[in-house]
Amino acid sequence: MLDSHDPDVPCADRMLSTFILTLKELPGVGPKTILRVLVNGREAIMGASLLDEDFARTLGDKALMRALDRPGVSWNECEERAGEIMDRAERHGLSVLNPFMSTYPRRMLFNQSFPPLLFVRGEVASLNAPASVAMIGTRNPTNVAVRMGRRLAEILAGEGYVVVSGLALGCDTLGHQGALDAGGRTVAVLSTPVDGAVYPKRNQELAERIVETGGALVSEYAPGVSIPQRQFASNLVARDEWQPALADGVIVFETSTEGGTNHALRHALKTKTPVAVFDYSTRHDVDFYGDPRFGGNVAYLESGNASPLYGPDTIEAFKMRMEQYRQTARNIHWSEASSNADSSSGTGSATPAHASLEHVVVDQDGQMRFDFS
């Protein structure tokens, strides 16, 4: 039974998060139902004197009512398990964010779907950085992508962008490492709880570096909860959805037409998040149109769904697209929340510095490219 709360008081944040966790513990109540309850019942939730079963019933959601009326279902037992999760998060030094909190990633509220709760290990402020870019791609990048991807991540992180990725091997790792090389911050979206071993295990040390340098590990999965093997594939898809949701734009190093990166790109296009892909069409050492490893890059360019990246002018153009998205995107769930990612960060202007031309070289064919040596 939770008492009345002020959303600006830390203990009240715990109460509301516990209420959401209790809903998640109810059999038959999934994320879609919880989102509907939170959005439709926002005013009632914020003004409630008690967040208990009686209050939950007043929200009138049919799916929630069916769950509460199931034989053997006990609200108090679900609330007790929710409290245990909150206690575990506190013991492990994790932050628990719900959408009513100013520290919840505001960019996520630009989209129809958002996680009802986020568990964060590391610096929460990195989730609301003034400028953020997701950098993703295949687990098996070519040597060209290895050089270009890590270098571009380094350049953008050096300009103040937080680099978001999924801690996977390959392109995700390049994005994280490039940001760290520049002394910047990076955020890893996990498909597992943030209090346990990361997936893949080979990136455990990288995960620790991310936290130690002011970045964060973030997951929608509660600490201490084991993930069934049959659920793991769907978790990876969900992780791919939240990466673009935390960013002003998505940069793809390399992807085939069938790669898992396409899950993230479909979400980005659905939410009108700007997308850019590496364009190797002018390179003499790459069969850009014939090599299936670049099939996704080619397809998104030919459809007009992605901007090309190959030189400083194209990178500057994409930065402008991200800036426009950042300035025009709005919270579609409740007007009182921040209308853009800057307001909760307290850092002022979101416009990063322009890329330095000292990294540019001109090839024999006259094409300007970054010096990735």
ABEGO torsion letter per residue (X at the ends): XBBBBBAABAAAAAAAAAAAAAAAABBGBBAAAAAAAAAAAAAAAAABABBBAAAAAAAGBAAAAAAAABBGBBAAAAAAAAAAAAAAAAAAGBBBBBAABAABBAAAAABABBBABBBBBEBAAAAABABBBBBBEBABBBAAAAAAAAAAAAAAAAAGBBBBBAGBBEAAAAAAAAAAAAGBBBBBBBABBAABBBOBAAAAAAAAAAAAAGBBBBBABBBGBBBBAAAAAAAAAAAAAAAAAABABBBBABBBAABAAAAAAAAAAAAGBBBBBBBAAABAABBAAABAAAAAAAAAAAAGABBBBABAAAAAAAAAAAAAAAAABBBAABAABBABAAAAAGAEBABBBBBBAAABBBBAAGBBBBBAX
